[in-house]
Amino acid sequence: MRRGVLASVLAAALAAAPGALAAAPPAPACPPTPALPRPNRLSLCAFSDRDMAYVGSPRQQALCLMPEGDPGHFKARASLGAPLDRLVGSRAAADPARLAALLRDAGLDYPPAALARGLSHAFGGKRYGPPARYFVIHDTSSALGRPAFPPEDDPAINRLGERYCGGEYTAHSFINRQGKVLIAYDYGVAWRATKFESINRWRKGLFLHNELTQPRIPRRGESLTNASLSPDPAFTPAQYRALALLYVAASVRAGTWLVPAFHSAIDYAWEDGHDDPRGFDLKQFDEALGTVLDRLRAGS
Ligand SMILES: [Zn+2]
């Protein structure tokens, strides 16, 4: 997703100081939401609305939904790497107490009781809709408003919780550069964050949305508030660790290892749309995931 500097600052202020809400002046009325443009090219990955799933085995779906290269030059991925290659679509289980301990040790405020609950359902959250299958990875694409990237611990790039003008969060979870996590909505809540879901409300609830904070600065010809250059490396090790933990928790709740997916692949049919998560390194995610699995097995 791409957020303006002002919106991000406002959101951060609200998130950081909820007690100040009562004294704050009335928020300006939100501008009307523009009509969603129609897709202007074919989707990258075929989706069946009848089956409420992408076409192919879960692994094949993930290969398509996490393509390599820049959004303008996506190419099919040949492998998900280890351990994802053998996991996606297979049965997921873990000792709930061990998983809860790992989440707690990592500083995640994840209610242990939630680990025993199922995920959101498609059809807009109707109980008879199929449960969530896709673990969507985003970056916040936040225009930093500066010409250069600050250190990773700079407060300006460690806010948590992007919101729409109306106050609703833009995703289920948010992970800042230091690996701190805000769970805005439990994965049991049907929530949407893509155009692909917006054009068909029955798809809402099929996707779990996870935002990784990523500052952007201007390339040549861009402005401080309309910036698309991501840092290199694009995400921190702490972000991959936190994301891996959330992926494990979601998959254990599903009983099946979910299909990871990039927002940019899901909304590919809208050219010049979303480019996130830009620079995501699947190898680093695999390594972080492997470490979580090792620790679950070891019980430490
Ligand atoms: Zn996104």
Boltz pocket constraint, residues with backbone or C-beta under 6 A from the ligand:
constraints:
  - pocket:
      binder: B
      contacts: [[A, 1], [A, 137], [A, 138], [A, 139], [A, 193], [A, 263], [A, 274], [A, 276]]
      max_distance: 6.0
